Amino acid sequence: MLNEDIYIREDEAVKSALKKLDRTGCRVLLVVDRERYLLGTITDGDIRRYILKGNALEDIIRDVYNKTPIYMHKNDFSLAAARERLIKEEIELLPIVDEKRQIIDFITWNQAFADGERSAGVPSKALDLPVVIMAGGKGSRLEPFSKIFPKPLIPIGDKPIIEIIIDEFRKQGISEYYVTVNYKGEMVKSYFDNIEKDYTIRYVWEEGYFGTAGSVKLVEDEIRDTFIVSNCDVIVKANLGEVLKLHREKKASMTILSSIQHHKIPYGVVKFKEGGEITEILEKPEYTFIINTGVYILQKSALRHMPQKTPFDMTDLIKTLIDKGEKVITYPVNENDYMDIGQWEEYKKTVEHFQKLGAL
């Protein structure tokens, strides 16, 4: 039976499309009419571009989706032909239609290459830029574990958080890492000194606690023009090649990877005017926010606005760059493409997520 969430009508809201993308774990939906005739496709990229133009999530997708979709007729279908089409078109899902363009099935990239002939996912060019991972904090939100282990070494399955973060970057070909360390930093270094790895790590030792951005200043003399900064307790799944392309096209000083989050209030929300007279009760309303994930692309020139060896948060840097007239942009990802491991409830969700993927 086909997953019904893969289908969407053109009169549904952008917000609805985002939720379906989350539920399916896919990056594309098939836009259909009542009889399930193929009208087009909508991807997370289509939605991202729409949002970045200042449009609302409550808008319907009629003006968002691609009306010239790539598909295959059922009479032409074979696994080999589908694989060839997926690779040639660099798409993640291929609908199979009949003579009237009614969808009878579809095949995803992962299904087509389930035998491991090709790596899962559309391949991307290896990225040649370094990643700075800020791993010097005390991890107070994860006490009492962090009283014994530094937060970067708290395990998810048989690997610590920081190694899983690096594994995600390695999937995109990044091989150069700087790790800023302080609290129990010797344990972090000892761990990586005793495992096999196909990447390089340089350690930057903080002499104090310099906030959520201050330690990045310490690598100013080491890095090239463009680099990535990541907290040591978040995983963001994004095509970094696309993020970097947008960063350069916009000539940005900083690009913030953000995440679209949906939150439903489990109560009736009371609205009232002066004197306490109720004007409206919203029953269990849902709100959508775009939040900062803690992963950034930065230009080296941005660091000149930071003080030396002084507590300085990333919010301070963002505000300073904006006040100086530097361009700060965002690249939003969907809700399920962001995992925050830095607090217990989110840590448990992340462990469950990897268990479902069979990665633990």
N, C-alpha and C positions, 0 to 999 in steps of 0.2 A: 504493500500500500504506500502510495506516495505521501510525503510529508506535506500536509495542507498548508503549513506556514510558508512554504516556498512560493505560494501564489499570493498575488495581491491585485486588488482592483484599482483602476486609475482614479477613482474618486475617494480613495483612502488617504489619510494624512501622512505626511513625512514622518511624524512621530510613530505612527503605526508601522511604517516600513522599518524603522530602526529597531523596534521591538521584535519584529519577525526575523530580522537579520541576526539579532541576539539569540533568539530561540533556536534557529536552524544551525547556527554556527557557520553559516555560509556567508559569502560576501556579495551574493547576487540573488535577486528575487525575480520571478517571472510575472510580468503584468499581463492579466488576462481579463476577458469579459465573462459574462455569466455562463456561457457555454464552454469556457476554458479555451477559447481561441487566443493564440499568442498575439499580443499587441506590442510587447517590447520587454525590456529588462531594466531593472534599476539596481545599481550597485552602491556600496558604501561610499565609493568615490564620487558618484553622481550627487549623493546627498551632501557629502562634504563640500563640494564646490558650490552647491546651492546655499548652504548655510553661510559659507564665507562671503557670499554676495550680500549678506544681511537679510536673507529671507527667513520666514518664521517656520518653526517645526509644525505648527498647526495647519499650514498650507497643504492642499492636496497635491498628489504626486504627478498630476496630469502634465505639468510643465517641467517636470524634473526628469522623468525616465527617458531612456533611449528608445526611440520609435523605429529604429532599423536594426533589430536584433540579429545575432548570428544563430543559426539553427541548422538542423540536419533532417532531411526527409527520411521516414522510416525505411523506405525501399533502398536507401543508400547506406543504411547503418551497418557498421561492423565495428568491433572493438578497435581494430587497427585504424580504420578511417576516423573514428572519434578521437583517438589519441593524436593522430596527425592534425586534425582540425583544432583541438585544444592547444597544441603546441604552436601551430602557425598563427592562430588568432590571439594567443596569450590570454585566454579566458579560463575561468574556473568552473563554469557550468555550461553544458551544451544541451538545449532542449531538442527533443525528438518529436516531429510533427507529422501529421498525415497530409493528404493532398489539399485539405481545406485549411491547413495551418492550425489545426486543433492539436493541443499537446497530448501525446500519448505516454510520454516518459521523458526522462532527462538523465544525463550522466555527468557526474562531477569529476574534477581533476583527480581527487583522491580515489574515487571508484575506478577510474580508467587505469590508474597506475598502482593499484592495490598490491600488485606483485612485486613492487619495489623497483621496477625497471627504470623509473625516473623518480627523483625526490618529490615528495608531496608538495603541492603548491606551485604557482607559476615561478620559474626561476628568475633571479635578478642578478645584476652585476655586483661583484664583490665591491664593498665600499672601502676606500683608502682614507680613513680618518680615525683619530684616536677617540677612546671613550674614557672619561674621568668618572669614576664611581666614588661617591662620598660615603665612606665607611667608618668614620671616626666617632660617630655619636654613641651615646650610652644605651639607646634603645629602651628608654624607661617604659614605653607603652607595652613592651613585651616582658616585663618583669613577671615572675622571678627568673625565667630562663636567662634573661640578659644579665642577671647578676653573676651567672656562671660562665655563659658563652657570650662573646660579642655578638650583637645582632646579625652581622653578615654571615655568621656560622650556624645560625639556627636552622635545623634541617627541614627540608620538604622531601619526604621519602629518604633516599640514600645520598642526597646531595644537600649542601648548604645553600641558603638563599642566594648568596653572591655568585656561586658557581652557576646556578640556574639562570641568573640574569646574564652572565657572560655567555652562556650557551645560546641564549636568544640572539645576542649580538653576533655570535659566531655564525649563525645561520645566514647572516647577510654579509659574511666574508670579512668582518672586522677582526683584526688580530693584534691590535695595540691597545693596551689598557694602562691607565694610571689609577691607583687606588690610594685615596687619602685615608690615613689611619691615625688613631689616637687610642681610644679606650680598648684595652686588650688587643692592641694592634699586632703584638708579637704572635698571638695565636692565629690571626688571619694570615700573616706571612708564613708561619710554620705550616699551615694547611696547604697552601699553594706550592710551597717548596717541596712537598712530599707527594704530589700527584703528578701524573703524566698530563701534559697539556701541549697544544699546538699553537699557543699564543704567548705574547710577552706581557709581563706585569712589572711595572715600576711602582715602588711605594713612595708616597709623599707623607712625611711624618709631621703632624700638627704639634706645635709646642703648647697649644691651649685649645679651648673649644671656641671656634670662630663662627658659629651659626650655620645656617643651611647653605651658605654660599661662600663663606670666608675662606674655606680650604682650597677652593678652586683657584684663588689668586696665587697660591703656592706653585702652581704648574705653569705660570705665565711664561717663564723663560724656556720651557720644555716643548710646548705644543706649537703646532702650525696654525694657519689662519682660521680653519674651521674645525670644530670638535664637538663631541656630544658630552653632556653631563647627565648623570643619572643618580638618583637616590639609591641606596643599597637595599631598599625594601619594596620596590615596585617592579612590575613586569608590564611592559606595553608592547603589544603586538601591532606593528605598523611596518609598511614598506618604507624603510628609511631612505631608499633611493628617491621615492616620491617626495618625502619630507624635505630632503636636501635640495631637490629640484625647485620646490616652492620657495624654500629659504633663499636660494640664489636668485630666482626670478624676481622676488620682491625686494632683493638687496637688504635683507633683514639683518639686524644686529643680533637678534635672538628670535628663535622659534620655540614656542611652548607647545609640547604635545599635550593636548587636553583630551578629556573623555566626556561623552554625553551620558549623563546619569539620570535615571528615572526614579523618583521617590514618591511613594504613595503614602499620604498621611492617614493613619488608621482610625481617625476620628472625624466627626463633623466639625468643620472650621467655622467659627461664628464671626460674622462681620456686623459691626454696629457703628452708630454715629454718636455724637455728643449726647450725653445723658443716658447712654446705655441702651437706646432703642435699637433692636436688631433689625438689620436691613436684609440679611441673607444668611443662610446656612449652607455651606458647601459640604456635601456628604462625601467623606473620604476622597478629597481631591488629589490629583496626581500632578506633580510639578517636574519639569525637566530642567536640568542645569548642565552647564558645560564647566567642568572643573579642571584644575591644574593637576597633572599626573606626577610631576616631579622628574620628568625627562625633558631635556632641552637640547637644541642645537645652538651653539654660540660662535660668534666671531671672536677671535683673540682680542681685537680692538676694544670689545666691550669691557675687558678686564681693567683697562686703564682708569675706569671710573670707580674701582673698588679700592678701599684702604688696605694697607699692609698689616697682616697679623692683628686684625681687629674684628670682633664679632660683627658679622654682616650677613643678613638673611637674603634668600633669593628674592623675596618680595621687595627688599631694599634695592637690589640690583635692577629689578624690573621697573620700579618707580623711577630710579635714577636715569635709566636709559630713556624712558618716555619723556621725563623732564628735560633731558638734553637734546631731544628731537631725534633720537635714534629710533629706528623702526623695530617694533616688537610685534610679531604675528603669532597666530596659533594654527595648529593642525589637529582638528578633532578626530578622535577614533571612537568606535562604538563601545558600548558599556562593557561587553564581555571581552574586549581587547585590552582591558586594563585590570590589573590585579594589584591591590595594596596589601602587602604582607606585614605591615608595620604595627598592626594591632590584632588582638587575639581573634575577634570574630572574623576579620578579613583573612587572617592566617588560616583559620579552619576552612573557609570557603575556597582558598587557593589550593589547599591540600586535596579537598574534594574534587576540584576542577581537574587537577592532574591525575587523580585516581580514575575519573571518568574517561580521560584520554588514554588511559593505560600506560601513563608515563611513570607511575610509581610501582 
